Amino acid sequence: MTRNTRILMSIIYWAFVVYLFVPLVLMVLMGFKDSKFIGFPIKSWTLDWYIGVFRDTEVISVFVYSTTIAVASTAISLTVGTWISVLLAGRSFFGRTVIFGLTVLPAVIPGIISAISFRIFARLLGIETGMFAIIWAHAVHNVPFVALVVMARLATLPASHTEAAMDLGADRFVSFFRITLPYLKPALIGAGVFCMLLSFDDFVRSFFLGGYEPTLPVLIFSKLRSGMSPEINAIATVVLIMTAVLGIWAERSMRRMGKGT
Amino acid sequence: MPTTEDPIVHIDGISKSFGKTVALQRLDMKIRPGEFVTFLGPSGCGKSTTLRLLGGFAQPDSGRIVLGGEDVTRLPPNKRRVNMVFQDYALFPHMTVTRNITFGLELKRMTRDRIAARLDELLSFLELDAFRDRFPDQLSGGQRQRVALARALAPDPDLLLLDEPLGALDARLRAQVQLELKDIQRRTGKTFFFVTHDQDEALTMSDRIVVMNQGRVEQDGTPEDLYLRPKSRFVAEFIGETNLLSGPVRHADDGRVAIDWFGMQIEGRAFDSTPRPGDMVTAALRLEKVGFFDARPETGNAVQGRVVNRVFKGSRTAVDVRVGDAGAAILKAYVDREVPDDVWLGWDPANLAVLQD
């Protein structure tokens, strides 16, 4: 590579970085603007919008609601996804490809389609819209991501490890919980964080299956309809920071754990 | 009550196939308590299959496996008093040396005090005291191998299975570990079932070697038996370096067989076969059993020849000697001194083993 192409490449790279981050920076900045309207110039600065976010009981209760849904749906996805992975790992049996295909399917169905079908199905079963329905829809949607990550990790677990556990007196159950599961830990943390973020971020399914209580994205959407205000920027910035911290923590702990194995 | 004369392991006519590949054909075998038995053979000979059947990781198509008087053929690994040292050691990466070793003891529901005592015993026995809190990835190959051994010995099994556990070590360390392993086996008095494709390993450590080929036992005997009195061409060629001498039998009498080898009359011993005059036979002669003489030796076999090639190997020289009328054959030999080009070669007829095939 010549010097000029190298310079050109780095310019393109930095332009891309700017393109990615400028919207975020703008969003954060507007949260500090002492005015009801979004836009430059920012004449005076304030923390009122942020203070408002933490004082607003509606925002806080919606935040707790969204977090509960994220945690619960993630727990279900991790359990079911791991279960399927262990079932599909290694040995081949009749219907293996079909099960794998069905497992991955929810990941590729467009959100709006799956949301509508969930709504119809819920009505059919008599499941009321609300938290339970949203958790269920998020869990189903997230299982493929868990299954793919866990299967990839499981493929690197030497068969001799579980055989050694059995050899030393463990049954399949003990061998799974004491050998396989610890080995999967980095994958489970990664997949879990990803699921939480997906659930927290989801709008379409939450919108279609929500009851009277909105999730955070639904709340922001309804606030937007009554006009953009720096309050929304403040809410978004708080969420941005929290998810970024969670993501970075997960990435770091995965890397640390992955090293030894 | 089993006595020491009863076999600890009785393999009773087991067969095993994988699809169309026959891994084992009606294997019969008895192993006495305290024996160091090595299954030796090339890959695919059935030695690893036997090991996995004993461990309970696979079931035979037919036949029985009796362990300490109990039929264990259909028992899973966790119900057998057998432990295994895996080829890749299979140490649990998220557990310390201590936790690895005590894993099997906890599952046996031993009391905490007894586990601690057993752990200390094993750690000092295998010189692992300094590493008790380390994780497997903080250990060297030799240390890992010792941890794997400690973990397998911990539950006090009737039979210890070892699946080529030295394969991952470098040559120098391997030689040392071979002696250590033999020593550990002697001191614990445990029955070791060792699987390898390395003949040096087998000869160094074993009380008894079973040479396997294509799912069948080629020969079963002491290292000396196999080395000096191979039954088949396969065993003779698989273990050590050897000269194979073929020719028709001139006369045979009570195990003494005279063979016409390119016009030279040589005498060998038949240990397991009774060749008759006129049969074509092959006999095996180890390179180091060939002696060099200035004149025709008075006893034993003697042939005259001319050195055609010398390869210096440090402590000895490998020599090719062309022998017989018109130099019809080549005899390979080791010699530890300078020899002239024209020599007489001689050997004790007991060292020329007539093969079955």
Boltz contact constraints between the chains, C-beta under 6 A:
constraints:
  - contact:
      token1: [A, 160]
      token2: [B, 86]
      max_distance: 6.0
  - contact:
      token1: [A, 160]
      token2: [B, 88]
      max_distance: 6.0
  - contact:
      token1: [A, 160]
      token2: [B, 90]
      max_distance: 6.0
  - contact:
      token1: [A, 161]
      token2: [B, 90]
      max_distance: 6.0
  - contact:
      token1: [A, 163]
      token2: [B, 57]
      max_distance: 6.0
  - contact:
      token1: [A, 164]
      token2: [B, 86]
      max_distance: 6.0
  - contact:
      token1: [A, 164]
      token2: [B, 90]
      max_distance: 6.0
  - contact:
      token1: [A, 166]
      token2: [B, 77]
      max_distance: 6.0
  - contact:
      token1: [A, 166]
      token2: [B, 78]
      max_distance: 6.0
  - contact:
      token1: [A, 167]
      token2: [B, 77]
      max_distance: 6.0
  - contact:
      token1: [A, 167]
      token2: [B, 83]
      max_distance: 6.0
  - contact:
      token1: [A, 167]
      token2: [B, 84]
      max_distance: 6.0
  - contact:
      token1: [A, 168]
      token2: [B, 103]
      max_distance: 6.0
  - contact:
      token1: [A, 168]
      token2: [B, 104]
      max_distance: 6.0
  - contact:
      token1: [A, 169]
      token2: [B, 78]
      max_distance: 6.0
  - contact:
      token1: [A, 169]
      token2: [B, 104]
      max_distance: 6.0
  - contact:
      token1: [A, 169]
      token2: [B, 107]
      max_distance: 6.0
  - contact:
      token1: [A, 169]
      token2: [B, 108]
      max_distance: 6.0
  - contact:
      token1: [A, 170]
      token2: [B, 78]
      max_distance: 6.0
  - contact:
      token1: [A, 170]
      token2: [B, 107]
      max_distance: 6.0
  - contact:
      token1: [A, 171]
      token2: [B, 78]
      max_distance: 6.0
  - contact:
      token1: [A, 182]
      token2: [B, 94]
      max_distance: 6.0
  - contact:
      token1: [A, 260]
      token2: [B, 93]
      max_distance: 6.0
  - contact:
      token1: [A, 260]
      token2: [B, 137]
      max_distance: 6.0
  - contact:
      token1: [A, 261]
      token2: [B, 93]
      max_distance: 6.0
